[in-house]
Amino acid sequence: MIDTIFLDKVLVYIAHNMDKPRDFIESDLEFIIKQSILHYFVNDRKVDLKDLSDFTVTLVIDFYDDEINNKTKLVVEEYMFEISYLGEVVLRTLKLGNNYEHYAREDVLDLEKEIDLFLNGIGIPKEKNNI
């Protein structure tokens, strides 16, 4: 199995909570992603929690039917991920309306790649037995 920072938890959550209201799912996903990224920095990268600041994860999502592949697709329409370490921005990527910004320090490229995968959308099979 491929090690992920948060994608595995997001997939499991979405697969089991598609029937909840969109704003509830957004809030839960923001929490799950933020906690997973914190875990990544503190436990995997051995960063002191007090050295992290400006830690923001904000999402606006929607769901679309992908009838061709028999999936429901989660699409991230607007987002903001921002993390600072020792007062320096290590990652900032956002799309809010027509504003788009992207920056990732070289030492967080694995996190950047996972965020990019998430932002491309996630397809969940419509039949629960295919999960």
Backbone bond lengths (Angstrom), bond angles and torsions (degrees), N, CA, C in turn:
res aa  C-N    CA-C-N  psi(-1)  N-CA   C-N-CA  omega(-1)  CA-C   N-CA-C  phi
1 M - - - 1.439 - - 1.526 109.59 -
2 I 1.298 116.58 143.87 1.450 122.58 179.99 1.528 109.10 -79.92
3 D 1.341 116.00 133.01 1.464 119.78 175.37 1.521 109.00 -73.00
4 T 1.314 115.70 132.36 1.459 120.78 176.29 1.523 108.72 -126.89
5 I 1.300 114.66 161.45 1.453 120.12 178.29 1.525 109.39 -87.24
6 F 1.338 117.11 -45.80 1.464 119.66 -179.28 1.524 114.00 -142.98
7 L 1.315 119.35 -16.41 1.469 121.12 -173.77 1.525 113.44 -58.54
8 D 1.315 118.03 -41.29 1.458 120.38 -179.50 1.526 111.38 -60.76
9 K 1.324 116.98 -41.50 1.465 120.90 -180.00 1.532 110.91 -68.89
10 V 1.323 116.63 -38.14 1.465 121.30 177.99 1.525 110.35 -63.28
11 L 1.321 116.90 -45.72 1.471 120.64 179.86 1.524 111.80 -59.70
12 V 1.320 116.83 -46.62 1.469 120.43 180.00 1.527 110.30 -63.32
13 Y 1.331 116.50 -44.51 1.460 119.98 -179.72 1.529 111.22 -60.43
14 I 1.324 116.88 -49.25 1.466 120.67 -177.51 1.523 110.78 -63.00
15 A 1.314 116.80 -42.81 1.462 120.51 -178.38 1.527 112.05 -59.86
16 H 1.314 117.11 -30.68 1.461 120.59 -176.26 1.530 114.14 -103.54
17 N 1.330 117.47 1.71 1.463 119.44 -175.88 1.524 113.69 -135.22
18 M 1.319 117.73 21.61 1.467 121.70 -177.60 1.528 112.67 -61.93
19 D 1.315 117.09 -22.39 1.462 120.24 -176.66 1.528 113.22 -84.33
20 K 1.323 117.75 -5.05 1.471 120.93 -179.91 1.525 110.51 -81.49
21 P 1.332 117.81 160.02 1.468 121.26 178.60 1.538 111.07 -62.02
22 R 1.312 115.69 147.57 1.462 122.27 -175.93 1.527 112.16 -56.94
23 D 1.334 118.18 -44.17 1.468 119.76 -178.33 1.528 111.73 -65.65
24 F 1.311 117.15 -31.59 1.462 122.06 176.30 1.531 109.42 -67.23
25 I 1.331 116.44 -44.54 1.470 121.18 178.92 1.526 110.51 -63.95
26 E 1.335 117.29 -43.66 1.469 120.47 177.93 1.520 110.89 -56.07
27 S 1.307 116.48 -48.96 1.460 121.38 -178.43 1.533 111.25 -61.79
28 D 1.314 116.45 -44.97 1.469 120.40 179.01 1.527 111.38 -64.29
29 L 1.332 117.05 -42.52 1.465 119.79 179.41 1.523 111.47 -63.78
30 E 1.319 116.87 -41.20 1.463 120.02 176.91 1.527 110.11 -57.97
31 F 1.332 116.82 -44.15 1.462 121.32 179.85 1.527 111.12 -65.38
32 I 1.330 117.17 -47.29 1.463 121.56 -178.87 1.529 110.52 -60.78
33 I 1.315 117.02 -46.22 1.466 121.04 -178.60 1.526 110.25 -65.28
34 K 1.316 116.74 -45.38 1.468 120.37 -178.83 1.530 110.32 -62.22
35 Q 1.323 117.94 -46.54 1.461 120.75 179.39 1.530 111.56 -63.10
36 S 1.315 117.06 -38.79 1.462 120.85 -179.96 1.528 111.45 -67.52
37 I 1.331 116.40 -40.21 1.470 119.93 178.25 1.530 109.83 -68.24
38 L 1.320 117.46 -40.24 1.473 120.18 175.54 1.524 110.42 -59.25
39 H 1.320 116.42 -45.10 1.470 121.26 177.91 1.527 109.98 -58.83
40 Y 1.311 116.60 -43.60 1.472 121.62 178.73 1.527 110.85 -58.80
41 F 1.327 117.41 -48.21 1.466 119.94 -178.55 1.527 112.09 -67.66
42 V 1.325 117.21 -45.40 1.467 121.01 -173.92 1.529 111.66 -76.28
43 N 1.316 118.05 -46.49 1.465 120.43 -174.52 1.520 114.22 -89.50
44 D 1.319 117.66 -40.17 1.465 120.07 -177.21 1.527 112.49 -87.73
45 R 1.318 116.34 -39.98 1.468 120.66 -177.51 1.528 112.78 -96.57
46 K 1.344 117.49 -5.98 1.471 124.04 178.20 1.527 112.84 58.60
47 V 1.340 116.10 38.54 1.459 122.55 177.08 1.526 108.12 -87.76
48 D 1.313 116.87 137.56 1.463 121.43 176.36 1.529 108.56 -72.27
49 L 1.309 116.88 128.58 1.462 122.56 -176.59 1.531 112.37 -54.40
50 K 1.318 117.13 -37.11 1.467 120.05 -177.83 1.527 112.65 -69.35
51 D 1.343 117.68 -14.47 1.465 121.56 178.93 1.527 112.69 -86.11
52 L 1.338 117.04 -8.80 1.465 121.44 177.25 1.525 109.39 -90.98
53 S 1.328 116.23 138.56 1.463 120.23 178.26 1.525 109.35 -148.64
54 D 1.315 115.98 174.24 1.472 121.23 -179.08 1.522 110.72 46.40
55 F 1.321 114.88 46.76 1.458 120.49 -176.62 1.525 108.42 -92.40
56 T 1.334 116.62 106.60 1.457 121.52 -174.78 1.520 110.44 -131.24
57 V 1.316 116.07 134.01 1.462 123.02 169.20 1.521 106.05 -133.55
58 T 1.333 116.47 116.39 1.459 122.33 179.24 1.524 108.44 -131.18
59 L 1.319 116.23 133.79 1.468 121.15 -177.33 1.520 111.79 -132.18
60 V 1.323 115.76 145.21 1.458 123.21 165.13 1.521 104.58 -125.78
61 I 1.329 115.76 116.35 1.464 120.32 -174.60 1.521 110.87 -118.06
62 D 1.326 114.65 166.73 1.451 121.59 170.79 1.519 107.15 -150.92
63 F 1.312 116.02 166.14 1.460 121.78 178.97 1.518 109.22 -120.32
64 Y 1.329 116.01 139.16 1.455 122.39 177.87 1.519 109.60 -129.62
65 D 1.316 115.44 144.30 1.461 120.18 175.17 1.518 109.55 -80.26
66 D 1.314 115.67 126.32 1.460 123.12 173.61 1.524 105.36 -106.76
67 E 1.329 115.13 85.31 1.464 120.30 -174.74 1.524 112.42 -67.18
68 I 1.309 117.57 -29.76 1.465 121.13 -179.95 1.525 110.71 -61.76
69 N 1.335 116.80 -43.32 1.461 121.57 -178.40 1.521 113.39 -99.75
70 N 1.341 117.30 4.61 1.458 123.33 -179.31 1.536 111.52 55.27
71 K 1.336 115.41 46.75 1.454 121.02 179.93 1.523 110.20 -132.34
72 T 1.307 114.90 158.64 1.451 121.71 167.42 1.518 105.01 -102.35
73 K 1.326 116.22 129.47 1.459 119.38 -175.81 1.517 110.67 -108.17
74 L 1.323 115.29 126.90 1.460 121.24 172.66 1.522 106.79 -83.38
75 V 1.314 116.71 125.89 1.457 122.44 179.62 1.524 108.03 -119.56
76 V 1.321 115.58 131.04 1.465 120.94 177.88 1.522 106.78 -92.57
77 E 1.327 116.03 110.18 1.463 120.93 -175.36 1.521 112.27 -85.58
78 E 1.312 117.82 -40.00 1.456 122.82 176.19 1.524 107.44 -138.40
79 Y 1.334 115.53 149.74 1.459 119.10 -176.24 1.521 110.63 -159.99
80 M 1.323 113.73 160.03 1.455 120.95 169.65 1.520 108.12 -150.86
81 F 1.317 115.32 123.46 1.452 122.98 172.33 1.525 105.68 -120.63
82 E 1.323 117.05 123.79 1.459 119.86 177.79 1.515 109.00 -143.29
83 I 1.339 115.89 130.23 1.451 121.95 -179.92 1.525 107.97 -140.20
84 S 1.319 114.91 130.72 1.463 120.59 174.81 1.523 108.88 -118.89
85 Y 1.317 114.96 145.27 1.456 122.50 178.69 1.524 107.98 -129.90
86 L 1.325 116.13 123.76 1.465 122.65 -176.90 1.522 111.40 52.95
87 G 1.332 115.80 40.73 1.462 121.95 176.49 1.512 115.32 78.48
88 E 1.323 118.25 2.57 1.466 122.26 -179.29 1.528 109.93 -115.16
89 V 1.321 116.74 133.06 1.459 120.63 178.98 1.530 109.10 -66.49
90 V 1.340 115.96 125.52 1.465 119.81 175.50 1.525 110.96 -104.00
91 L 1.340 115.90 -24.92 1.459 119.46 178.44 1.518 108.64 -152.45
92 R 1.319 115.78 130.75 1.468 121.55 172.78 1.518 106.19 -147.63
93 T 1.295 114.78 117.43 1.452 119.81 173.81 1.515 107.07 -140.94
94 L 1.316 115.40 129.99 1.453 118.35 -177.67 1.522 111.15 -151.53
95 K 1.302 113.43 152.26 1.464 123.08 171.12 1.515 105.30 -142.44
96 L 1.313 114.67 105.34 1.459 121.36 179.47 1.519 106.93 -128.26
97 G 1.321 116.46 108.62 1.462 120.34 -174.51 1.517 109.38 63.01
98 N 1.334 116.73 -124.76 1.463 121.18 178.48 1.519 112.82 -92.38
99 N 1.326 117.62 -0.64 1.465 121.40 179.71 1.519 109.68 -85.44
100 Y 1.318 115.84 131.70 1.452 121.62 177.44 1.521 108.03 -136.96
101 E 1.316 115.79 133.02 1.455 120.67 178.30 1.518 107.69 -144.79
102 H 1.324 116.01 144.21 1.459 119.40 179.51 1.520 109.93 -148.85
103 Y 1.328 115.35 127.36 1.454 121.76 174.70 1.516 107.62 -151.93
104 A 1.328 116.52 133.23 1.460 121.54 173.65 1.525 108.08 -142.03
105 R 1.319 114.47 126.02 1.454 119.20 176.42 1.530 108.59 -67.22
106 E 1.301 117.09 151.12 1.457 122.23 -173.27 1.528 113.80 -57.89
107 D 1.317 117.76 -29.37 1.464 119.85 -177.49 1.533 114.14 -82.56
108 V 1.337 117.99 2.12 1.470 120.72 176.16 1.535 111.35 -122.72
109 L 1.309 116.81 27.37 1.465 120.37 -177.85 1.527 112.27 -65.08
110 D 1.339 118.11 -30.67 1.465 119.86 177.02 1.526 110.95 -64.69
111 L 1.316 116.69 -39.99 1.468 120.74 175.79 1.525 110.36 -67.19
112 E 1.313 117.24 -41.92 1.463 121.79 178.30 1.530 110.91 -58.78
113 K 1.320 117.39 -44.32 1.475 121.14 179.81 1.521 111.43 -62.55
114 E 1.329 116.47 -41.10 1.460 119.20 -179.93 1.527 111.24 -67.83
115 I 1.312 117.71 -39.68 1.465 121.03 175.95 1.522 109.65 -61.55
116 D 1.334 117.78 -43.30 1.461 121.12 178.33 1.525 111.62 -60.23
117 L 1.326 117.41 -41.96 1.471 120.56 176.49 1.521 110.62 -60.09
118 F 1.314 116.78 -45.38 1.459 121.55 179.56 1.524 111.14 -61.90
119 L 1.330 117.09 -42.82 1.463 121.19 -177.34 1.523 112.41 -68.45
120 N 1.320 117.86 -20.25 1.462 121.08 177.29 1.518 112.72 -75.60
121 G 1.319 117.06 -9.11 1.465 121.19 176.48 1.510 111.78 103.59
122 I 1.317 115.20 153.70 1.459 122.40 -178.00 1.510 108.31 -127.44
123 G 1.321 116.31 126.80 1.453 120.94 176.75 1.513 110.97 -98.12
124 I 1.310 116.66 130.59 1.467 122.86 179.27 1.529 107.74 -116.21
125 P 1.343 117.65 125.05 1.470 119.52 177.98 1.524 111.07 -55.45
126 K 1.337 115.89 140.59 1.464 120.26 -179.35 1.522 111.70 -71.19
127 E 1.320 117.23 -27.55 1.460 120.86 178.94 1.515 108.68 -92.21
128 K 1.333 116.89 122.61 1.467 122.54 -176.21 1.529 112.23 -58.27
129 N 1.323 119.11 -30.45 1.458 120.25 -177.42 1.531 112.39 -75.12
130 N 1.341 117.81 -3.59 1.466 120.98 176.47 1.517 112.80 -96.95
131 I 1.315 117.61 4.04 1.469 121.32 -177.73 1.507 109.94 -82.44
